[in-house]
Every structure is written in C-alpha cells, then in structure tokens.
Amino acid sequence: MFSTKIDTIRPISRFIRFGFLLKKTPFGFEAKFAWFTFAKYKNKKMQSITELLKILIPAAAVLYGMYLTIQTFLQKQFEQKQLELKQKNNELITPLRLQAYERMTLFLERITPNNLLLRVSPSGIEASDYQRVILHEIREEFGHNLSQQIYISHEVWEKIRQSMNEVVVLINTSASELSLDTSALNLSKKILEKVITESKQPTTEALKFLKEEVQAMFI
C-alpha cells in the first residue's frame, strides 16, 4: 500500500520533508535522514549575513566619520560666530564702560571735601543750612550717576558708595560738634580740620581702586 502511494507521486529526483530525503531508485523511493541538508542551508545563511556585515560595517564607519566631520565644522562655525558677536559687543560697550569710569572718577573728585567746599561757597548762611546744601549737592551728584553702575564692576561701585557715605559722615560729625547758630565758614573749617587730622581724603581709597581697575582692563 505504501509503495502504491509513492508511485503515484509526481516523479522527482529529491525533496526534503520533515527532515528526510526521498531519493528515487529503480525500486521506488528511499528515505534518508537529511541533517546535512539543514547544515548546508545554515552555512549558506551565515555566509549571507557575513557578506551583509562586510557591506554594513564599512558604511557605518563612513557615516560616523562624516557625522564627526560635520559636527566639528558646525562647532567651529558656532565658536567663530560667538567670537565675532563678542568683538562687536566689545566695540559698542567699551566706550560706554570707559565713559562710566571717567564719570565716576569725576564724581569722586567733586565730592572730595576740599573740592566740594571750594565749589559750594559758605557765604552768608548758618552751619545747619550749609550742611543741608552740601549734602544735597552730594546726593544730586550721585543720583545723576546711578546708571553708570551698569558698566562698572560691583566692587568699584561699592567702593564709590562707601566713599560717599564717609564724606556724609564727616560732614554730619563736624556739624554735630558745632553750635546751631555758628556760621557756615566755621563748619567748612571744621570739616577741613578733620581731613587734615586723618591725613587723607575719604575718597582716596575709592579713586585708587577705580584707577587700578581701569588700567587692568583698558591699558
């Protein structure tokens, strides 16, 4: 019965089914175990994968190299643009910063007691009125220069504020040591006496600090 069914199958030389090889012979078909056929198929598949890897690996290396090249180029372009922008900003800001340092130097010079008392004459008024006048002069000068702190360092600005406060304290202390009805001239003399006693102007330290910073930045 098995032989009859085999004879009715379309004549073939060989085919694989369920891991067996059916081979036509003069006496019918015989089945042989076909593990070698699977091994041959597996080897062929591995060869295909190997050939594919031979193509993909060099291609991946080339793409990665191109990526690194483009990334390096773009980074250099970005750094160049940043440098150009910084240079342009410096060209615009440097004159403004230098002007700010000049203005604050002038402010310190103007509130230095010797210069302040010469500029605001103590003629014909009492000490208390003169005190108010010179303090108002200092605050007005400082108010006009508040915007300059944008262009100078925080350390310099604090030194300037400290010097201004020392001048104010000097004026108020001198006025407190005099009688209320004394003349403005006596207040002026008292302020100068204290400056001479201390052997330096209240603005000296700030002026020195400011000049040193300007020299370090621009010279």
C-alpha positions in Angstrom: 0.0 0.0 0.0 2.9 2.4 0.9 4.6 1.6 -2.4 1.5 2.3 -4.4 1.1 5.7 -2.9 4.7 6.5 -3.5 4.4 5.5 -7.2 1.5 8.0 -7.7 3.6 11.0 -6.6 5.0 13.2 -9.4 8.5 11.9 -10.3 11.2 13.9 -8.6 14.8 13.3 -8.0 14.9 14.6 -4.4 13.0 16.8 -2.0 13.0 17.5 1.8 10.1 16.8 4.1 10.2 16.6 7.9 14.0 16.3 7.8 14.1 13.2 5.5 15.4 13.0 1.9 13.3 10.9 -0.5 15.6 9.6 -3.3 14.2 7.9 -6.4 15.7 4.5 -7.1 14.9 1.7 -9.6 13.0 0.0 -6.9 11.0 3.1 -5.7 11.8 5.8 -3.2 14.0 5.5 -0.2 14.1 7.9 2.7 17.4 9.2 4.1 17.8 11.4 7.1 18.8 14.8 5.8 20.6 16.6 8.6 23.4 17.5 6.1 20.9 19.5 4.1 20.0 21.6 7.1 23.7 22.2 7.8 24.2 23.3 4.2 21.3 25.7 4.5 22.6 27.1 7.8 26.1 27.7 6.3 24.6 29.5 3.3 22.6 31.7 5.6 25.7 32.6 7.7 27.6 33.4 4.5 24.8 35.8 3.5 24.9 37.5 6.9 28.7 37.7 6.7 28.6 39.3 3.3 25.9 41.8 4.6 28.1 42.7 7.5 31.1 43.3 5.2 28.9 46.0 3.5 27.3 47.5 6.6 30.3 47.9 8.8 32.4 50.0 6.4 29.3 52.0 5.5 28.6 52.7 9.2 32.2 53.7 9.7 32.0 56.1 6.8 28.7 57.6 8.1 30.2 58.0 11.6 33.2 59.7 10.2 31.0 62.1 8.2 29.0 62.8 11.3 32.1 63.7 13.3 33.4 65.9 10.5 30.1 67.8 10.2 29.8 68.2 14.0 33.4 69.6 14.2 32.7 72.0 11.4 29.4 73.3 12.9 31.1 73.7 16.3 33.9 75.8 14.8 31.3 77.9 12.9 29.4 78.4 16.2 32.5 79.4 18.1 33.5 81.8 15.3 30.1 83.5 15.3 30.3 83.8 19.1 33.7 85.4 18.9 32.5 87.8 16.2 29.5 88.8 18.3 31.6 89.3 21.4 34.0 91.5 19.5 31.1 93.6 18.1 29.7 93.9 21.6 33.0 95.0 23.0 33.3 97.6 20.3 30.0 99.1 21.4 30.3 98.6 25.2 33.9 99.5 25.7 33.5 103.3 25.1 30.4 103.3 27.4 32.3 101.5 30.1 35.3 103.8 29.8 32.9 106.8 30.0 31.3 105.4 33.1 34.7 105.1 34.8 35.5 108.6 33.8 32.2 109.9 35.2 32.6 108.1 38.5 36.2 109.4 38.8 34.8 112.9 38.3 32.1 112.3 40.9 34.6 111.2 43.5 36.7 114.2 42.8 33.7 116.6 43.1 32.7 115.2 46.5 36.2 115.2 47.9 35.8 117.7 50.8 38.5 120.1 49.6 36.9 120.4 46.2 33.3 120.3 47.5 33.8 123.1 49.9 35.5 125.3 47.3 32.7 124.7 44.8 29.8 125.3 47.3 30.7 128.6 48.9 29.7 129.0 52.6 28.8 132.7 52.3 26.2 134.4 54.4 24.4 131.3 55.8 24.4 129.3 59.0 26.2 126.0 59.5 23.0 124.0 59.6 21.9 125.4 56.2 25.3 124.9 54.8 25.2 121.3 55.9 22.0 120.7 54.1 23.3 122.4 50.9 26.4 120.3 50.7 24.7 117.1 51.5 22.1 117.8 48.8 24.9 118.5 46.4 26.4 115.1 47.1 23.1 113.3 46.7 22.3 115.1 43.5 25.7 114.2 42.0 25.3 110.6 43.0 21.7 110.4 41.6 22.9 111.7 38.2 25.4 108.8 38.0 23.3 105.9 39.2 23.0 104.4 35.7 26.8 104.1 35.5 26.8 101.1 37.8 25.7 99.0 34.8 29.1 99.5 33.1 31.5 99.2 36.1 32.2 96.3 38.4 30.3 95.7 41.6 33.5 96.1 43.7 34.2 99.6 42.2 30.6 100.7 42.7 30.6 99.6 46.4 33.9 101.4 46.9 32.3 104.6 45.5 29.2 104.2 47.7 31.4 103.7 50.7 33.5 106.8 50.0 30.3 108.9 49.5 29.0 107.7 52.9 32.3 108.5 54.6 32.0 112.1 53.2 28.5 112.4 54.5 29.5 111.1 57.9 32.4 113.5 58.0 30.1 116.5 57.3 27.5 115.4 59.8 30.0 114.7 62.5 31.7 118.1 62.0 28.3 119.8 62.2 27.3 118.0 65.4 30.4 119.3 67.1 29.4 122.9 66.5 26.7 125.1 67.9 23.5 125.5 65.9 24.0 129.2 65.4 27.5 129.1 64.1 28.5 130.2 60.7 28.9 128.1 57.6 32.5 129.2 57.4 33.2 127.5 60.8 31.6 124.3 59.5 33.8 124.4 56.5 36.9 124.9 58.7 35.9 122.1 61.0 35.5 119.6 58.0 38.9 120.5 56.7 40.5 120.1 60.2 39.2 116.6 60.4 40.5 115.8 56.9 43.9 117.0 58.0 43.8 115.0 61.2 43.0 111.8 59.4 45.8 112.6 56.8 43.7 111.5 53.8 40.6 112.3 51.9 37.6 110.0 52.3 37.6 109.4 48.5 41.3 108.5 48.2 40.9 104.7 48.5 38.0 104.5 46.0 39.8 106.7 43.5 42.9 104.4 43.7 40.8 101.3 43.3 38.9 102.7 40.3 42.1 103.8 38.5 43.7 100.4 39.1 40.7 98.6 37.6 40.7 100.9 34.5 44.4 100.3 34.0 43.9 96.5 34.3 41.0 96.5 31.8 42.0 99.0 29.2 45.7 99.6 29.3 
